[in-house]
């Protein structure tokens, strides 16, 4: 009985992970409140979810804050692009759902637009992940995030499912917003990181496996 409460026990490990997800989700919510900072806070969310929640590196605050500051300018421009795409598709989804409910002819496009919305959401996560893990211009991040997502559609589902599942859970139980962002991005990182590894140069892959930082990594496609 005593063993399950030891620091390195599975129970304590699970509690630590949950605690990290809660702290990380809280940081993301607070840093996203100015709205224009959502891009930088989401990039920082991914960085901390991968390094701290997934890899068990120390320093959640330092990881989040460091990624937020480092990526602020670039991620703000990325957020503007992603926001415009997501806003347009979200409006289309609600409009076409209403048309379909009223029996309008254009209602048949609702499913098509919903699929595009899911693709755009997955791409948005890839954008945050790529910005957190690699260098590159705004154009490079948008392009390579879309390309990598398209090259690995099955793995893209591993990104979409936890994020959509987290959104649905939060809508049903609002207080789950205090854990879902960190948990969803940590789960999604399994898929994004496996894709990144497929396109890394051997020397960069070796650094990653040895705990290399963002600045040390690059992809073959760049």
C-alpha positions as CSV (number, residue, x, y, z in Angstrom):
1,X,0.0,0.0,0.0
2,X,2.9,2.3,0.8
3,X,4.5,1.7,-2.6
4,X,1.7,3.3,-4.6
5,X,2.3,6.6,-2.9
6,X,6.0,6.6,-3.7
7,X,7.2,9.4,-6.0
8,X,8.0,7.1,-8.9
9,X,4.8,4.9,-8.6
10,X,2.3,4.8,-11.4
11,X,-0.4,6.5,-9.3
12,X,1.9,9.4,-8.4
13,X,3.0,9.6,-12.1
14,X,-0.6,9.8,-13.2
15,X,-1.4,12.5,-10.6
16,X,1.7,14.5,-11.7
17,X,0.5,14.3,-15.3
18,X,-3.0,15.5,-14.4
19,X,-1.5,18.3,-12.3
20,X,0.7,19.4,-15.2
21,X,-2.3,19.3,-17.6
22,X,-4.3,21.5,-15.2
23,X,-1.5,24.0,-14.7
24,X,-0.7,24.1,-18.4
25,X,-4.4,24.5,-19.4
26,X,-4.7,27.4,-16.9
27,X,-1.7,29.1,-18.3
28,X,-3.0,28.8,-21.8
29,X,-6.4,30.2,-20.9
30,X,-4.9,33.2,-19.0
31,X,-2.4,34.0,-21.8
32,X,-5.1,33.7,-24.5
33,X,-7.4,36.2,-22.8
34,X,-6.0,39.2,-24.8
35,X,-7.1,37.2,-27.9
36,X,-4.3,38.5,-30.1
37,X,-1.9,36.3,-28.0
38,X,-3.8,33.1,-28.7
39,X,-1.2,32.1,-31.4
40,X,1.7,32.5,-29.1
41,X,-0.1,30.8,-26.2
42,X,-1.1,27.9,-28.3
43,X,2.4,27.4,-29.6
44,X,3.6,27.5,-26.0
45,X,0.9,25.1,-25.0
46,X,2.2,22.5,-27.5
47,X,5.8,23.1,-26.5
48,X,5.0,22.5,-22.8
49,X,2.6,19.6,-23.5
50,X,5.3,17.8,-25.4
51,X,8.4,18.6,-23.2
52,X,6.8,18.6,-19.8
53,X,3.6,16.4,-19.9
54,X,4.9,13.9,-22.5
55,X,8.7,13.8,-21.9
56,X,8.5,14.7,-18.2
57,X,11.1,17.4,-18.5
58,X,11.1,19.8,-15.6
59,X,10.1,23.5,-15.5
60,X,6.6,23.8,-16.9
61,X,6.4,27.6,-16.3
62,X,9.9,28.2,-17.8
63,X,9.0,26.0,-20.9
64,X,5.7,27.7,-21.5
65,X,7.0,31.3,-20.9
66,X,10.1,30.7,-22.9
67,X,8.1,29.3,-25.9
68,X,5.6,32.1,-25.6
69,X,8.2,34.9,-25.7
70,X,10.3,33.2,-28.4
71,X,7.4,32.6,-30.8
72,X,5.2,35.7,-30.0
73,X,5.8,37.7,-33.2
74,X,5.7,34.8,-35.6
75,X,2.8,33.0,-33.9
76,X,0.8,36.2,-33.9
77,X,0.9,36.4,-37.7
78,X,0.2,32.7,-37.9
79,X,-2.8,33.1,-35.6
80,X,-4.3,35.8,-37.9
81,X,-4.2,33.5,-40.9
82,X,-5.5,30.5,-39.0
83,X,-8.2,32.6,-37.3
84,X,-9.5,33.9,-40.7
85,X,-9.7,30.4,-42.1
86,X,-11.4,28.9,-39.1
87,X,-13.8,31.9,-38.6
88,X,-14.9,31.6,-42.3
89,X,-15.5,27.9,-42.1
90,X,-17.2,28.1,-38.7
91,X,-19.7,30.7,-40.0
92,X,-20.3,28.5,-43.1
93,X,-20.9,25.4,-40.8
94,X,-23.6,27.2,-38.8
95,X,-25.2,28.9,-41.8
96,X,-25.4,25.6,-43.7
97,X,-26.6,23.7,-40.7
98,X,-29.5,26.1,-40.4
99,X,-30.3,25.9,-44.1
100,X,-30.3,22.1,-43.9
101,X,-32.6,22.2,-40.9
102,X,-35.0,24.3,-42.9
103,X,-34.9,22.0,-45.9
104,X,-32.9,24.3,-48.2
105,X,-31.2,22.9,-51.2
106,X,-27.8,24.2,-50.1
107,X,-28.0,22.2,-46.9
108,X,-26.4,19.3,-48.7
109,X,-23.1,21.2,-48.5
110,X,-23.1,21.1,-44.7
111,X,-21.3,17.8,-44.5
112,X,-18.7,19.0,-47.0
113,X,-18.0,22.2,-45.1
114,X,-17.9,20.3,-41.8
115,X,-15.1,18.1,-43.2
116,X,-13.2,21.1,-44.3
117,X,-13.6,22.6,-40.8
118,X,-12.1,19.4,-39.3
119,X,-9.2,19.5,-41.8
120,X,-8.6,23.2,-40.9
121,X,-8.7,22.5,-37.2
122,X,-6.1,19.7,-37.6
123,X,-4.0,22.0,-39.7
124,X,-4.2,24.6,-36.9
125,X,-2.8,22.2,-34.4
126,X,0.0,21.2,-36.9
127,X,0.8,24.9,-37.3
128,X,1.2,25.3,-33.5
129,X,3.2,22.1,-33.3
130,X,5.5,23.0,-36.2
131,X,6.1,26.5,-34.9
132,X,6.9,25.2,-31.4
133,X,9.4,22.6,-32.7
134,X,11.1,24.2,-35.8
135,X,12.4,27.4,-37.1
136,X,11.1,29.0,-40.3
137,X,9.1,31.9,-41.7
138,X,5.4,32.3,-41.3
139,X,5.0,31.1,-44.9
140,X,7.2,28.0,-44.2
141,X,5.2,27.1,-41.1
142,X,1.9,27.3,-42.9
143,X,3.1,25.4,-45.9
144,X,5.0,22.6,-44.2
145,X,2.2,22.1,-41.6
146,X,-0.3,21.6,-44.4
147,X,2.1,19.4,-46.4
148,X,2.9,17.1,-43.5
149,X,-0.7,16.8,-42.5
150,X,-1.6,15.9,-46.1
151,X,1.2,13.3,-46.4
152,X,0.0,11.4,-43.4
153,X,-3.8,11.5,-43.3
154,X,-4.1,8.6,-40.9
155,X,-1.9,10.2,-38.3
156,X,-3.8,13.4,-38.8
157,X,-6.8,11.6,-37.3
158,X,-4.6,11.1,-34.2
159,X,-4.5,14.9,-34.0
160,X,-8.1,15.6,-34.8
161,X,-9.7,13.0,-32.5
162,X,-8.3,14.2,-29.1
163,X,-8.8,17.9,-30.0
164,X,-12.4,17.4,-31.2
165,X,-13.1,15.0,-28.3
166,X,-11.7,17.6,-25.9
167,X,-13.9,20.3,-27.4
168,X,-17.0,18.1,-27.1
169,X,-16.1,17.2,-23.5
170,X,-15.6,20.9,-22.6
171,X,-19.0,21.8,-24.1
172,X,-20.7,19.1,-22.0
173,X,-18.7,19.8,-18.9
174,X,-17.3,23.3,-19.0
175,X,-15.0,23.0,-16.0
176,X,-13.1,20.4,-18.0
177,X,-11.5,23.3,-19.8
178,X,-9.1,23.4,-16.9
179,X,-7.5,20.1,-18.0
180,X,-8.5,19.5,-21.6
181,X,-6.2,21.8,-23.5
182,X,-3.0,20.4,-22.0
183,X,-4.2,16.8,-22.2
184,X,-5.5,17.1,-25.7
185,X,-2.3,18.6,-27.0
186,X,-0.2,16.0,-25.1
187,X,-2.1,13.2,-26.8
188,X,-2.0,14.9,-30.2
189,X,1.7,15.3,-29.9
190,X,2.2,11.5,-30.3
191,X,0.9,11.8,-33.9
192,X,2.6,15.1,-34.8
193,X,6.0,14.0,-33.4
194,X,5.9,10.7,-35.2
195,X,5.3,12.6,-38.4
196,X,8.1,15.0,-37.7
197,X,10.5,12.2,-37.0
198,X,9.8,10.7,-40.4
199,X,11.0,13.9,-42.1
200,X,14.0,14.8,-39.9
201,X,17.6,14.5,-41.0
202,X,19.4,11.7,-39.2
203,X,21.6,14.1,-37.1
204,X,18.5,16.1,-36.0
205,X,16.6,12.9,-35.2
206,X,19.5,11.8,-33.0
207,X,19.4,15.1,-31.2
208,X,15.6,14.8,-30.6
209,X,16.0,11.3,-29.2
210,X,18.7,12.6,-26.9
211,X,16.5,15.4,-25.7
212,X,17.4,18.1,-28.2
213,X,15.7,21.5,-28.1
214,X,13.6,23.2,-30.7
215,X,16.5,25.3,-32.0
216,X,18.5,22.2,-32.8
217,X,15.8,20.5,-35.0
218,X,14.9,20.9,-38.6
219,X,13.2,18.9,-41.2
220,X,14.4,17.5,-44.5
221,X,11.7,19.5,-46.3
222,X,13.2,22.7,-45.3
